Amino acid sequence: MAAATSELRVDHLPSDPLLHILSFLGFRDLIHYASRRLNELSKHNPLWKSLCSKHWLLTDADRLQSGVSWYCLFKQYYRDLGRYIQYYPVLKRAWEQLKSFLQQRCPRMIASLKEGATEVELNDIEAQIGCRLPDDYRCSYRIHNGQKLVIPGLMGSMSLSNHYRSEVLLDVETAAGGFQQRKGMRRCLPLTFCFHTGLSQYMALEPAEGRRMFESFYPCPDQTAQDPSAIDMFITGSCFLEWFTTYVHNVVTGEYPIIRDQIFRYVHDKGCVATTDDITVSVSTSFLPELSSVHPPHFFFTYRIRIEMSSGASPEAACQLDSRYWKITTSDGNVEEVQGPGVVGEFPVMTPGKVHEYSSCTTFSTPSEYMEGHYTFHRLANKEEVFHVAIPRFHMVCPPFREPVVRTQKASTSFTPRLDDHDDDGEYCDGDGDDFGDLRGINMAALEGAWCPRHI
């Protein structure tokens, strides 16, 4: 009885009668038809068009120029760049955005960009230095092999009265020539170079001497150590992709100002703006690693202030700056006040629509500080009418930094850093140690009672 009610399943039938049945039903024709339809669907143009757009950022114009189908076009790109499929659309888009911006704002930089390197060239470089290059780095260099050794550099400039820096994005051949094997910098590849200061950003190709693999950094010799291989590091990125795309984002969104056809790496906090009547004051800041050190703690910053009078102001509102006042709050709550005539020796006159910008600098013995104050103006029409214009509080924060293993292995709890001679109340921050050395320089500006600067 149980056998009579059992379901008849195809996979239980003997093979011979099953083949006869399927042959009678035209199974071979069905298989042939299904195979042909699957083959047609696998080359469906709308499908491959969307994949070409997503992974290779290709357009209808690109396909027309190639003269092949979307399916064939995808295969061509995948055959050449398939290993970079997770990085290519991000880096390609970043390069296109950067070039579009430069074409409008810094056109002479476009001519300095080099054509992409080939797979063979990148493989040869790996063989030459004996280290593997990360895929995101290789992918970017397939698009553009850095830039020619010219000024200004693609990776940003900085200028003070007697100091100038402009970082070139090195091509891979030049970078390989600067590959480091010396103690303290082993297995580090330069990413940038400045002709004027000798400053470079490096990428660690192996996790050695306190560095994490593929992170980027500015090296900073430990001036208090007897061992010349004691190199502190100002960390600028966890990998090439983050390092490059973050920089491009800051450029194309206007975070970094364009001055004299160069990209200046000032950072502007959008909340760092104050308006008094018709005058607006905004501040941007920059950290200078080439003039800074971790040991002894000496952190150099420059700040750029923009003073603007509204174009809609009355002509009677015209005024002239007389003096500046700074309020400097120390880490323990003490307040220091500094006053002086003019700004960097100037006494700008402000009229409707007028903009005055100037730069100054300061050093601290702590990695994160803030300052605020006001300017004193008088009206041109009535010198007796004197008023204050607020300067918003602005923070100066150095990048995170890490000590090398050679120091952390020898360090003792009794170590006391030497502070700047002019700083009586400086404090020193010890971060939590790990296998890679101490990572320091956290953003204290966001904390209650943050350390504050001593203005120079």
Disulfide bonds with the S-S distance in Angstrom:
none
